[in-house]
């Protein structure tokens, strides 16, 4: 995924010179906040290595609603596109390497490269699909079923994400998650 976007931009020498500084690689430590809830998002991040999560604060509780891994872009899209305060926080779970691109450079790339724009739109549609599945799962599936879905379809979450974040993602307490795991 990362390589595909970079290759689009760097396909010829002129483009390489024009946009080579657009993607900035950053090494971040675990538990580093890239965007705070309420801030305006000025960057999109593409994960080269590591894991990020999106979460919000509900009555003093940290509610995780999405995890991201290698090759995935991450941003508060509504905030980024419309320059509105973000409804959530983006934070690293483990040491992570990201490529970041600022809004001004992103906007230029979208205009200059229709294939970049098409690729980005495809990512947005994939994200809508993912969110639709998550939304329906929270309504119709039991916590046990949601956990089994993680095991079967998203083993990277089970392997790499701390249990208290998984519990929050499933909408249950860490104690309830322990009970579900012990039933197996």
MODELLER restraints for C-alpha pairs under 7 A, 6 or more apart:
rsr = mdl.restraints
at = mdl.atoms
rsr.add(forms.Gaussian(group=physical.xy_distance, feature=features.Distance(at['CA:1:A'], at['CA:71:A']), mean=5.23, stdev=0.5))
rsr.add(forms.Gaussian(group=physical.xy_distance, feature=features.Distance(at['CA:2:A'], at['CA:46:A']), mean=6.79, stdev=0.5))
rsr.add(forms.Gaussian(group=physical.xy_distance, feature=features.Distance(at['CA:2:A'], at['CA:71:A']), mean=5.55, stdev=0.5))
rsr.add(forms.Gaussian(group=physical.xy_distance, feature=features.Distance(at['CA:5:A'], at['CA:116:A']), mean=6.58, stdev=0.5))
rsr.add(forms.Gaussian(group=physical.xy_distance, feature=features.Distance(at['CA:8:A'], at['CA:116:A']), mean=6.73, stdev=0.5))
rsr.add(forms.Gaussian(group=physical.xy_distance, feature=features.Distance(at['CA:9:A'], at['CA:15:A']), mean=6.07, stdev=0.5))
rsr.add(forms.Gaussian(group=physical.xy_distance, feature=features.Distance(at['CA:9:A'], at['CA:16:A']), mean=6.62, stdev=0.5))
rsr.add(forms.Gaussian(group=physical.xy_distance, feature=features.Distance(at['CA:9:A'], at['CA:19:A']), mean=6.92, stdev=0.5))
rsr.add(forms.Gaussian(group=physical.xy_distance, feature=features.Distance(at['CA:10:A'], at['CA:16:A']), mean=4.47, stdev=0.5))
rsr.add(forms.Gaussian(group=physical.xy_distance, feature=features.Distance(at['CA:22:A'], at['CA:101:A']), mean=5.71, stdev=0.5))
rsr.add(forms.Gaussian(group=physical.xy_distance, feature=features.Distance(at['CA:22:A'], at['CA:105:A']), mean=5.88, stdev=0.5))
rsr.add(forms.Gaussian(group=physical.xy_distance, feature=features.Distance(at['CA:23:A'], at['CA:99:A']), mean=5.64, stdev=0.5))
rsr.add(forms.Gaussian(group=physical.xy_distance, feature=features.Distance(at['CA:23:A'], at['CA:100:A']), mean=5.42, stdev=0.5))
rsr.add(forms.Gaussian(group=physical.xy_distance, feature=features.Distance(at['CA:23:A'], at['CA:101:A']), mean=5.01, stdev=0.5))
rsr.add(forms.Gaussian(group=physical.xy_distance, feature=features.Distance(at['CA:24:A'], at['CA:99:A']), mean=5.24, stdev=0.5))
rsr.add(forms.Gaussian(group=physical.xy_distance, feature=features.Distance(at['CA:24:A'], at['CA:100:A']), mean=5.14, stdev=0.5))
rsr.add(forms.Gaussian(group=physical.xy_distance, feature=features.Distance(at['CA:24:A'], at['CA:101:A']), mean=6.50, stdev=0.5))
rsr.add(forms.Gaussian(group=physical.xy_distance, feature=features.Distance(at['CA:25:A'], at['CA:97:A']), mean=6.94, stdev=0.5))
rsr.add(forms.Gaussian(group=physical.xy_distance, feature=features.Distance(at['CA:25:A'], at['CA:98:A']), mean=5.64, stdev=0.5))
rsr.add(forms.Gaussian(group=physical.xy_distance, feature=features.Distance(at['CA:25:A'], at['CA:99:A']), mean=4.37, stdev=0.5))
rsr.add(forms.Gaussian(group=physical.xy_distance, feature=features.Distance(at['CA:25:A'], at['CA:100:A']), mean=6.36, stdev=0.5))
rsr.add(forms.Gaussian(group=physical.xy_distance, feature=features.Distance(at['CA:26:A'], at['CA:97:A']), mean=5.62, stdev=0.5))
rsr.add(forms.Gaussian(group=physical.xy_distance, feature=features.Distance(at['CA:26:A'], at['CA:98:A']), mean=5.36, stdev=0.5))
rsr.add(forms.Gaussian(group=physical.xy_distance, feature=features.Distance(at['CA:26:A'], at['CA:99:A']), mean=6.26, stdev=0.5))
rsr.add(forms.Gaussian(group=physical.xy_distance, feature=features.Distance(at['CA:27:A'], at['CA:96:A']), mean=5.94, stdev=0.5))
rsr.add(forms.Gaussian(group=physical.xy_distance, feature=features.Distance(at['CA:27:A'], at['CA:97:A']), mean=4.53, stdev=0.5))
rsr.add(forms.Gaussian(group=physical.xy_distance, feature=features.Distance(at['CA:27:A'], at['CA:98:A']), mean=6.64, stdev=0.5))
rsr.add(forms.Gaussian(group=physical.xy_distance, feature=features.Distance(at['CA:28:A'], at['CA:95:A']), mean=5.77, stdev=0.5))
rsr.add(forms.Gaussian(group=physical.xy_distance, feature=features.Distance(at['CA:28:A'], at['CA:96:A']), mean=5.27, stdev=0.5))
rsr.add(forms.Gaussian(group=physical.xy_distance, feature=features.Distance(at['CA:28:A'], at['CA:97:A']), mean=6.19, stdev=0.5))
rsr.add(forms.Gaussian(group=physical.xy_distance, feature=features.Distance(at['CA:29:A'], at['CA:94:A']), mean=6.70, stdev=0.5))
rsr.add(forms.Gaussian(group=physical.xy_distance, feature=features.Distance(at['CA:29:A'], at['CA:95:A']), mean=4.44, stdev=0.5))
rsr.add(forms.Gaussian(group=physical.xy_distance, feature=features.Distance(at['CA:29:A'], at['CA:96:A']), mean=6.43, stdev=0.5))
rsr.add(forms.Gaussian(group=physical.xy_distance, feature=features.Distance(at['CA:30:A'], at['CA:92:A']), mean=5.26, stdev=0.5))
rsr.add(forms.Gaussian(group=physical.xy_distance, feature=features.Distance(at['CA:30:A'], at['CA:93:A']), mean=5.14, stdev=0.5))
rsr.add(forms.Gaussian(group=physical.xy_distance, feature=features.Distance(at['CA:30:A'], at['CA:94:A']), mean=4.12, stdev=0.5))
rsr.add(forms.Gaussian(group=physical.xy_distance, feature=features.Distance(at['CA:30:A'], at['CA:95:A']), mean=4.53, stdev=0.5))
rsr.add(forms.Gaussian(group=physical.xy_distance, feature=features.Distance(at['CA:31:A'], at['CA:91:A']), mean=6.00, stdev=0.5))
rsr.add(forms.Gaussian(group=physical.xy_distance, feature=features.Distance(at['CA:31:A'], at['CA:92:A']), mean=5.00, stdev=0.5))
rsr.add(forms.Gaussian(group=physical.xy_distance, feature=features.Distance(at['CA:31:A'], at['CA:93:A']), mean=5.45, stdev=0.5))
rsr.add(forms.Gaussian(group=physical.xy_distance, feature=features.Distance(at['CA:31:A'], at['CA:94:A']), mean=6.88, stdev=0.5))
rsr.add(forms.Gaussian(group=physical.xy_distance, feature=features.Distance(at['CA:32:A'], at['CA:91:A']), mean=5.46, stdev=0.5))
rsr.add(forms.Gaussian(group=physical.xy_distance, feature=features.Distance(at['CA:32:A'], at['CA:92:A']), mean=5.29, stdev=0.5))
rsr.add(forms.Gaussian(group=physical.xy_distance, feature=features.Distance(at['CA:33:A'], at['CA:90:A']), mean=5.86, stdev=0.5))
rsr.add(forms.Gaussian(group=physical.xy_distance, feature=features.Distance(at['CA:33:A'], at['CA:91:A']), mean=4.24, stdev=0.5))
rsr.add(forms.Gaussian(group=physical.xy_distance, feature=features.Distance(at['CA:33:A'], at['CA:92:A']), mean=6.54, stdev=0.5))
rsr.add(forms.Gaussian(group=physical.xy_distance, feature=features.Distance(at['CA:34:A'], at['CA:90:A']), mean=5.48, stdev=0.5))
rsr.add(forms.Gaussian(group=physical.xy_distance, feature=features.Distance(at['CA:34:A'], at['CA:91:A']), mean=5.71, stdev=0.5))
rsr.add(forms.Gaussian(group=physical.xy_distance, feature=features.Distance(at['CA:35:A'], at['CA:41:A']), mean=6.75, stdev=0.5))
rsr.add(forms.Gaussian(group=physical.xy_distance, feature=features.Distance(at['CA:35:A'], at['CA:89:A']), mean=5.33, stdev=0.5))
rsr.add(forms.Gaussian(group=physical.xy_distance, feature=features.Distance(at['CA:35:A'], at['CA:90:A']), mean=5.09, stdev=0.5))
rsr.add(forms.Gaussian(group=physical.xy_distance, feature=features.Distance(at['CA:36:A'], at['CA:88:A']), mean=6.72, stdev=0.5))
rsr.add(forms.Gaussian(group=physical.xy_distance, feature=features.Distance(at['CA:36:A'], at['CA:89:A']), mean=4.50, stdev=0.5))
rsr.add(forms.Gaussian(group=physical.xy_distance, feature=features.Distance(at['CA:36:A'], at['CA:90:A']), mean=6.68, stdev=0.5))
rsr.add(forms.Gaussian(group=physical.xy_distance, feature=features.Distance(at['CA:37:A'], at['CA:56:A']), mean=6.84, stdev=0.5))
rsr.add(forms.Gaussian(group=physical.xy_distance, feature=features.Distance(at['CA:37:A'], at['CA:86:A']), mean=5.27, stdev=0.5))
rsr.add(forms.Gaussian(group=physical.xy_distance, feature=features.Distance(at['CA:37:A'], at['CA:87:A']), mean=5.40, stdev=0.5))
rsr.add(forms.Gaussian(group=physical.xy_distance, feature=features.Distance(at['CA:37:A'], at['CA:88:A']), mean=4.31, stdev=0.5))
rsr.add(forms.Gaussian(group=physical.xy_distance, feature=features.Distance(at['CA:37:A'], at['CA:89:A']), mean=4.60, stdev=0.5))
rsr.add(forms.Gaussian(group=physical.xy_distance, feature=features.Distance(at['CA:38:A'], at['CA:85:A']), mean=4.59, stdev=0.5))
rsr.add(forms.Gaussian(group=physical.xy_distance, feature=features.Distance(at['CA:38:A'], at['CA:86:A']), mean=4.89, stdev=0.5))
rsr.add(forms.Gaussian(group=physical.xy_distance, feature=features.Distance(at['CA:38:A'], at['CA:87:A']), mean=6.13, stdev=0.5))
rsr.add(forms.Gaussian(group=physical.xy_distance, feature=features.Distance(at['CA:39:A'], at['CA:85:A']), mean=4.92, stdev=0.5))
rsr.add(forms.Gaussian(group=physical.xy_distance, feature=features.Distance(at['CA:39:A'], at['CA:86:A']), mean=5.54, stdev=0.5))
rsr.add(forms.Gaussian(group=physical.xy_distance, feature=features.Distance(at['CA:40:A'], at['CA:79:A']), mean=5.68, stdev=0.5))
rsr.add(forms.Gaussian(group=physical.xy_distance, feature=features.Distance(at['CA:40:A'], at['CA:80:A']), mean=6.82, stdev=0.5))
rsr.add(forms.Gaussian(group=physical.xy_distance, feature=features.Distance(at['CA:40:A'], at['CA:83:A']), mean=5.77, stdev=0.5))
rsr.add(forms.Gaussian(group=physical.xy_distance, feature=features.Distance(at['CA:40:A'], at['CA:84:A']), mean=5.67, stdev=0.5))
rsr.add(forms.Gaussian(group=physical.xy_distance, feature=features.Distance(at['CA:40:A'], at['CA:85:A']), mean=4.59, stdev=0.5))
rsr.add(forms.Gaussian(group=physical.xy_distance, feature=features.Distance(at['CA:40:A'], at['CA:86:A']), mean=5.75, stdev=0.5))
rsr.add(forms.Gaussian(group=physical.xy_distance, feature=features.Distance(at['CA:41:A'], at['CA:76:A']), mean=6.23, stdev=0.5))
rsr.add(forms.Gaussian(group=physical.xy_distance, feature=features.Distance(at['CA:41:A'], at['CA:79:A']), mean=5.36, stdev=0.5))
rsr.add(forms.Gaussian(group=physical.xy_distance, feature=features.Distance(at['CA:41:A'], at['CA:80:A']), mean=4.68, stdev=0.5))
rsr.add(forms.Gaussian(group=physical.xy_distance, feature=features.Distance(at['CA:41:A'], at['CA:83:A']), mean=6.83, stdev=0.5))
rsr.add(forms.Gaussian(group=physical.xy_distance, feature=features.Distance(at['CA:41:A'], at['CA:86:A']), mean=6.66, stdev=0.5))
rsr.add(forms.Gaussian(group=physical.xy_distance, feature=features.Distance(at['CA:42:A'], at['CA:80:A']), mean=5.76, stdev=0.5))
rsr.add(forms.Gaussian(group=physical.xy_distance, feature=features.Distance(at['CA:42:A'], at['CA:102:A']), mean=5.70, stdev=0.5))
rsr.add(forms.Gaussian(group=physical.xy_distance, feature=features.Distance(at['CA:42:A'], at['CA:103:A']), mean=5.44, stdev=0.5))
rsr.add(forms.Gaussian(group=physical.xy_distance, feature=features.Distance(at['CA:43:A'], at['CA:75:A']), mean=6.94, stdev=0.5))
rsr.add(forms.Gaussian(group=physical.xy_distance, feature=features.Distance(at['CA:43:A'], at['CA:80:A']), mean=6.98, stdev=0.5))
rsr.add(forms.Gaussian(group=physical.xy_distance, feature=features.Distance(at['CA:43:A'], at['CA:100:A']), mean=6.13, stdev=0.5))
rsr.add(forms.Gaussian(group=physical.xy_distance, feature=features.Distance(at['CA:43:A'], at['CA:101:A']), mean=5.41, stdev=0.5))
rsr.add(forms.Gaussian(group=physical.xy_distance, feature=features.Distance(at['CA:43:A'], at['CA:102:A']), mean=4.57, stdev=0.5))
rsr.add(forms.Gaussian(group=physical.xy_distance, feature=features.Distance(at['CA:43:A'], at['CA:103:A']), mean=5.82, stdev=0.5))
rsr.add(forms.Gaussian(group=physical.xy_distance, feature=features.Distance(at['CA:44:A'], at['CA:73:A']), mean=6.80, stdev=0.5))
rsr.add(forms.Gaussian(group=physical.xy_distance, feature=features.Distance(at['CA:44:A'], at['CA:74:A']), mean=5.93, stdev=0.5))
rsr.add(forms.Gaussian(group=physical.xy_distance, feature=features.Distance(at['CA:44:A'], at['CA:75:A']), mean=4.97, stdev=0.5))
rsr.add(forms.Gaussian(group=physical.xy_distance, feature=features.Distance(at['CA:44:A'], at['CA:100:A']), mean=5.68, stdev=0.5))
rsr.add(forms.Gaussian(group=physical.xy_distance, feature=features.Distance(at['CA:44:A'], at['CA:101:A']), mean=5.53, stdev=0.5))
rsr.add(forms.Gaussian(group=physical.xy_distance, feature=features.Distance(at['CA:44:A'], at['CA:102:A']), mean=6.77, stdev=0.5))
rsr.add(forms.Gaussian(group=physical.xy_distance, feature=features.Distance(at['CA:45:A'], at['CA:73:A']), mean=5.48, stdev=0.5))
rsr.add(forms.Gaussian(group=physical.xy_distance, feature=features.Distance(at['CA:45:A'], at['CA:74:A']), mean=5.12, stdev=0.5))
rsr.add(forms.Gaussian(group=physical.xy_distance, feature=features.Distance(at['CA:45:A'], at['CA:75:A']), mean=6.37, stdev=0.5))
rsr.add(forms.Gaussian(group=physical.xy_distance, feature=features.Distance(at['CA:45:A'], at['CA:98:A']), mean=5.92, stdev=0.5))
rsr.add(forms.Gaussian(group=physical.xy_distance, feature=features.Distance(at['CA:45:A'], at['CA:99:A']), mean=5.57, stdev=0.5))
rsr.add(forms.Gaussian(group=physical.xy_distance, feature=features.Distance(at['CA:45:A'], at['CA:100:A']), mean=4.49, stdev=0.5))
rsr.add(forms.Gaussian(group=physical.xy_distance, feature=features.Distance(at['CA:45:A'], at['CA:101:A']), mean=6.66, stdev=0.5))
rsr.add(forms.Gaussian(group=physical.xy_distance, feature=features.Distance(at['CA:46:A'], at['CA:71:A']), mean=6.37, stdev=0.5))
rsr.add(forms.Gaussian(group=physical.xy_distance, feature=features.Distance(at['CA:46:A'], at['CA:72:A']), mean=5.64, stdev=0.5))
rsr.add(forms.Gaussian(group=physical.xy_distance, feature=features.Distance(at['CA:46:A'], at['CA:73:A']), mean=4.19, stdev=0.5))
rsr.add(forms.Gaussian(group=physical.xy_distance, feature=features.Distance(at['CA:46:A'], at['CA:74:A']), mean=6.19, stdev=0.5))
rsr.add(forms.Gaussian(group=physical.xy_distance, feature=features.Distance(at['CA:46:A'], at['CA:98:A']), mean=5.37, stdev=0.5))
rsr.add(forms.Gaussian(group=physical.xy_distance, feature=features.Distance(at['CA:46:A'], at['CA:99:A']), mean=5.08, stdev=0.5))
rsr.add(forms.Gaussian(group=physical.xy_distance, feature=features.Distance(at['CA:46:A'], at['CA:100:A']), mean=6.40, stdev=0.5))
rsr.add(forms.Gaussian(group=physical.xy_distance, feature=features.Distance(at['CA:47:A'], at['CA:69:A']), mean=6.35, stdev=0.5))
rsr.add(forms.Gaussian(group=physical.xy_distance, feature=features.Distance(at['CA:47:A'], at['CA:70:A']), mean=4.93, stdev=0.5))
rsr.add(forms.Gaussian(group=physical.xy_distance, feature=features.Distance(at['CA:47:A'], at['CA:71:A']), mean=5.34, stdev=0.5))
rsr.add(forms.Gaussian(group=physical.xy_distance, feature=features.Distance(at['CA:47:A'], at['CA:72:A']), mean=5.66, stdev=0.5))
rsr.add(forms.Gaussian(group=physical.xy_distance, feature=features.Distance(at['CA:47:A'], at['CA:73:A']), mean=6.37, stdev=0.5))
rsr.add(forms.Gaussian(group=physical.xy_distance, feature=features.Distance(at['CA:47:A'], at['CA:97:A']), mean=6.17, stdev=0.5))
rsr.add(forms.Gaussian(group=physical.xy_distance, feature=features.Distance(at['CA:47:A'], at['CA:98:A']), mean=4.48, stdev=0.5))
rsr.add(forms.Gaussian(group=physical.xy_distance, feature=features.Distance(at['CA:47:A'], at['CA:99:A']), mean=6.48, stdev=0.5))
rsr.add(forms.Gaussian(group=physical.xy_distance, feature=features.Distance(at['CA:48:A'], at['CA:70:A']), mean=5.20, stdev=0.5))
rsr.add(forms.Gaussian(group=physical.xy_distance, feature=features.Distance(at['CA:48:A'], at['CA:71:A']), mean=5.87, stdev=0.5))
rsr.add(forms.Gaussian(group=physical.xy_distance, feature=features.Distance(at['CA:48:A'], at['CA:97:A']), mean=5.42, stdev=0.5))
rsr.add(forms.Gaussian(group=physical.xy_distance, feature=features.Distance(at['CA:48:A'], at['CA:98:A']), mean=5.34, stdev=0.5))
rsr.add(forms.Gaussian(group=physical.xy_distance, feature=features.Distance(at['CA:48:A'], at['CA:99:A']), mean=6.96, stdev=0.5))
rsr.add(forms.Gaussian(group=physical.xy_distance, feature=features.Distance(at['CA:49:A'], at['CA:70:A']), mean=5.20, stdev=0.5))
rsr.add(forms.Gaussian(group=physical.xy_distance, feature=features.Distance(at['CA:49:A'], at['CA:96:A']), mean=5.38, stdev=0.5))
rsr.add(forms.Gaussian(group=physical.xy_distance, feature=features.Distance(at['CA:49:A'], at['CA:97:A']), mean=5.04, stdev=0.5))
rsr.add(forms.Gaussian(group=physical.xy_distance, feature=features.Distance(at['CA:49:A'], at['CA:98:A']), mean=6.98, stdev=0.5))
rsr.add(forms.Gaussian(group=physical.xy_distance, feature=features.Distance(at['CA:50:A'], at['CA:69:A']), mean=6.01, stdev=0.5))
rsr.add(forms.Gaussian(group=physical.xy_distance, feature=features.Distance(at['CA:50:A'], at['CA:70:A']), mean=6.22, stdev=0.5))
rsr.add(forms.Gaussian(group=physical.xy_distance, feature=features.Distance(at['CA:50:A'], at['CA:94:A']), mean=5.97, stdev=0.5))
rsr.add(forms.Gaussian(group=physical.xy_distance, feature=features.Distance(at['CA:50:A'], at['CA:95:A']), mean=5.97, stdev=0.5))
rsr.add(forms.Gaussian(group=physical.xy_distance, feature=features.Distance(at['CA:50:A'], at['CA:96:A']), mean=4.11, stdev=0.5))
rsr.add(forms.Gaussian(group=physical.xy_distance, feature=features.Distance(at['CA:50:A'], at['CA:97:A']), mean=6.33, stdev=0.5))
rsr.add(forms.Gaussian(group=physical.xy_distance, feature=features.Distance(at['CA:51:A'], at['CA:68:A']), mean=5.56, stdev=0.5))
rsr.add(forms.Gaussian(group=physical.xy_distance, feature=features.Distance(at['CA:51:A'], at['CA:69:A']), mean=4.74, stdev=0.5))
rsr.add(forms.Gaussian(group=physical.xy_distance, feature=features.Distance(at['CA:51:A'], at['CA:92:A']), mean=5.92, stdev=0.5))
rsr.add(forms.Gaussian(group=physical.xy_distance, feature=features.Distance(at['CA:51:A'], at['CA:93:A']), mean=5.60, stdev=0.5))
rsr.add(forms.Gaussian(group=physical.xy_distance, feature=features.Distance(at['CA:51:A'], at['CA:94:A']), mean=5.90, stdev=0.5))
rsr.add(forms.Gaussian(group=physical.xy_distance, feature=features.Distance(at['CA:51:A'], at['CA:96:A']), mean=6.26, stdev=0.5))
rsr.add(forms.Gaussian(group=physical.xy_distance, feature=features.Distance(at['CA:52:A'], at['CA:67:A']), mean=5.84, stdev=0.5))
rsr.add(forms.Gaussian(group=physical.xy_distance, feature=features.Distance(at['CA:52:A'], at['CA:68:A']), mean=5.16, stdev=0.5))
rsr.add(forms.Gaussian(group=physical.xy_distance, feature=features.Distance(at['CA:52:A'], at['CA:69:A']), mean=6.71, stdev=0.5))
rsr.add(forms.Gaussian(group=physical.xy_distance, feature=features.Distance(at['CA:52:A'], at['CA:90:A']), mean=6.79, stdev=0.5))
rsr.add(forms.Gaussian(group=physical.xy_distance, feature=features.Distance(at['CA:52:A'], at['CA:91:A']), mean=5.51, stdev=0.5))
rsr.add(forms.Gaussian(group=physical.xy_distance, feature=features.Distance(at['CA:52:A'], at['CA:92:A']), mean=4.27, stdev=0.5))
rsr.add(forms.Gaussian(group=physical.xy_distance, feature=features.Distance(at['CA:52:A'], at['CA:93:A']), mean=5.53, stdev=0.5))
rsr.add(forms.Gaussian(group=physical.xy_distance, feature=features.Distance(at['CA:53:A'], at['CA:64:A']), mean=6.91, stdev=0.5))
rsr.add(forms.Gaussian(group=physical.xy_distance, feature=features.Distance(at['CA:53:A'], at['CA:66:A']), mean=5.61, stdev=0.5))
rsr.add(forms.Gaussian(group=physical.xy_distance, feature=features.Distance(at['CA:53:A'], at['CA:67:A']), mean=4.42, stdev=0.5))
rsr.add(forms.Gaussian(group=physical.xy_distance, feature=features.Distance(at['CA:53:A'], at['CA:68:A']), mean=6.10, stdev=0.5))
rsr.add(forms.Gaussian(group=physical.xy_distance, feature=features.Distance(at['CA:53:A'], at['CA:90:A']), mean=5.77, stdev=0.5))
rsr.add(forms.Gaussian(group=physical.xy_distance, feature=features.Distance(at['CA:53:A'], at['CA:91:A']), mean=5.50, stdev=0.5))
rsr.add(forms.Gaussian(group=physical.xy_distance, feature=features.Distance(at['CA:53:A'], at['CA:92:A']), mean=6.31, stdev=0.5))
rsr.add(forms.Gaussian(group=physical.xy_distance, feature=features.Distance(at['CA:53:A'], at['CA:93:A']), mean=6.78, stdev=0.5))
rsr.add(forms.Gaussian(group=physical.xy_distance, feature=features.Distance(at['CA:54:A'], at['CA:64:A']), mean=5.93, stdev=0.5))
rsr.add(forms.Gaussian(group=physical.xy_distance, feature=features.Distance(at['CA:54:A'], at['CA:65:A']), mean=6.00, stdev=0.5))
rsr.add(forms.Gaussian(group=physical.xy_distance, feature=features.Distance(at['CA:54:A'], at['CA:66:A']), mean=5.28, stdev=0.5))
rsr.add(forms.Gaussian(group=physical.xy_distance, feature=features.Distance(at['CA:54:A'], at['CA:67:A']), mean=6.55, stdev=0.5))
rsr.add(forms.Gaussian(group=physical.xy_distance, feature=features.Distance(at['CA:54:A'], at['CA:88:A']), mean=6.43, stdev=0.5))
rsr.add(forms.Gaussian(group=physical.xy_distance, feature=features.Distance(at['CA:54:A'], at['CA:89:A']), mean=5.58, stdev=0.5))
rsr.add(forms.Gaussian(group=physical.xy_distance, feature=features.Distance(at['CA:54:A'], at['CA:90:A']), mean=4.68, stdev=0.5))
rsr.add(forms.Gaussian(group=physical.xy_distance, feature=features.Distance(at['CA:54:A'], at['CA:91:A']), mean=6.57, stdev=0.5))
rsr.add(forms.Gaussian(group=physical.xy_distance, feature=features.Distance(at['CA:55:A'], at['CA:62:A']), mean=6.53, stdev=0.5))
rsr.add(forms.Gaussian(group=physical.xy_distance, feature=features.Distance(at['CA:55:A'], at['CA:63:A']), mean=5.27, stdev=0.5))
rsr.add(forms.Gaussian(group=physical.xy_distance, feature=features.Distance(at['CA:55:A'], at['CA:64:A']), mean=4.18, stdev=0.5))
rsr.add(forms.Gaussian(group=physical.xy_distance, feature=features.Distance(at['CA:55:A'], at['CA:65:A']), mean=5.75, stdev=0.5))
rsr.add(forms.Gaussian(group=physical.xy_distance, feature=features.Distance(at['CA:55:A'], at['CA:88:A']), mean=5.45, stdev=0.5))
rsr.add(forms.Gaussian(group=physical.xy_distance, feature=features.Distance(at['CA:55:A'], at['CA:89:A']), mean=5.31, stdev=0.5))
rsr.add(forms.Gaussian(group=physical.xy_distance, feature=features.Distance(at['CA:55:A'], at['CA:90:A']), mean=6.68, stdev=0.5))
rsr.add(forms.Gaussian(group=physical.xy_distance, feature=features.Distance(at['CA:56:A'], at['CA:62:A']), mean=5.91, stdev=0.5))
rsr.add(forms.Gaussian(group=physical.xy_distance, feature=features.Distance(at['CA:56:A'], at['CA:63:A']), mean=5.39, stdev=0.5))
rsr.add(forms.Gaussian(group=physical.xy_distance, feature=features.Distance(at['CA:56:A'], at['CA:64:A']), mean=6.74, stdev=0.5))
rsr.add(forms.Gaussian(group=physical.xy_distance, feature=features.Distance(at['CA:56:A'], at['CA:88:A']), mean=4.60, stdev=0.5))
rsr.add(forms.Gaussian(group=physical.xy_distance, feature=features.Distance(at['CA:56:A'], at['CA:89:A']), mean=5.96, stdev=0.5))
rsr.add(forms.Gaussian(group=physical.xy_distance, feature=features.Distance(at['CA:57:A'], at['CA:63:A']), mean=6.14, stdev=0.5))
rsr.add(forms.Gaussian(group=physical.xy_distance, feature=features.Distance(at['CA:63:A'], at['CA:168:A']), mean=5.46, stdev=0.5))
rsr.add(forms.Gaussian(group=physical.xy_distance, feature=features.Distance(at['CA:63:A'], at['CA:169:A']), mean=6.77, stdev=0.5))
rsr.add(forms.Gaussian(group=physical.xy_distance, feature=features.Distance(at['CA:64:A'], at['CA:165:A']), mean=6.27, stdev=0.5))
rsr.add(forms.Gaussian(group=physical.xy_distance, feature=features.Distance(at['CA:64:A'], at['CA:168:A']), mean=5.49, stdev=0.5))
rsr.add(forms.Gaussian(group=physical.xy_distance, feature=features.Distance(at['CA:64:A'], at['CA:169:A']), mean=4.87, stdev=0.5))
rsr.add(forms.Gaussian(group=physical.xy_distance, feature=features.Distance(at['CA:65:A'], at['CA:169:A']), mean=5.20, stdev=0.5))
rsr.add(forms.Gaussian(group=physical.xy_distance, feature=features.Distance(at['CA:76:A'], at['CA:86:A']), mean=6.08, stdev=0.5))
rsr.add(forms.Gaussian(group=physical.xy_distance, feature=features.Distance(at['CA:78:A'], at['CA:84:A']), mean=6.99, stdev=0.5))
rsr.add(forms.Gaussian(group=physical.xy_distance, feature=features.Distance(at['CA:79:A'], at['CA:85:A']), mean=5.61, stdev=0.5))
rsr.add(forms.Gaussian(group=physical.xy_distance, feature=features.Distance(at['CA:79:A'], at['CA:86:A']), mean=5.12, stdev=0.5))
rsr.add(forms.Gaussian(group=physical.xy_distance, feature=features.Distance(at['CA:109:A'], at['CA:116:A']), mean=6.98, stdev=0.5))
rsr.add(forms.Gaussian(group=physical.xy_distance, feature=features.Distance(at['CA:110:A'], at['CA:116:A']), mean=6.11, stdev=0.5))
rsr.add(forms.Gaussian(group=physical.xy_distance, feature=features.Distance(at['CA:110:A'], at['CA:117:A']), mean=4.92, stdev=0.5))
rsr.add(forms.Gaussian(group=physical.xy_distance, feature=features.Distance(at['CA:137:A'], at['CA:146:A']), mean=6.84, stdev=0.5))
rsr.add(forms.Gaussian(group=physical.xy_distance, feature=features.Distance(at['CA:143:A'], at['CA:170:A']), mean=6.31, stdev=0.5))
rsr.add(forms.Gaussian(group=physical.xy_distance, feature=features.Distance(at['CA:144:A'], at['CA:180:A']), mean=6.21, stdev=0.5))
rsr.add(forms.Gaussian(group=physical.xy_distance, feature=features.Distance(at['CA:146:A'], at['CA:170:A']), mean=6.66, stdev=0.5))
rsr.add(forms.Gaussian(group=physical.xy_distance, feature=features.Distance(at['CA:150:A'], at['CA:158:A']), mean=6.96, stdev=0.5))
rsr.add(forms.Gaussian(group=physical.xy_distance, feature=features.Distance(at['CA:151:A'], at['CA:158:A']), mean=6.53, stdev=0.5))
rsr.add(forms.Gaussian(group=physical.xy_distance, feature=features.Distance(at['CA:163:A'], at['CA:174:A']), mean=6.83, stdev=0.5))
rsr.add(forms.Gaussian(group=physical.xy_distance, feature=features.Distance(at['CA:164:A'], at['CA:174:A']), mean=5.41, stdev=0.5))
rsr.add(forms.Gaussian(group=physical.xy_distance, feature=features.Distance(at['CA:167:A'], at['CA:173:A']), mean=5.57, stdev=0.5))
rsr.add(forms.Gaussian(group=physical.xy_distance, feature=features.Distance(at['CA:167:A'], at['CA:174:A']), mean=5.26, stdev=0.5))
rsr.add(forms.Gaussian(group=physical.xy_distance, feature=features.Distance(at['CA:167:A'], at['CA:177:A']), mean=5.84, stdev=0.5))
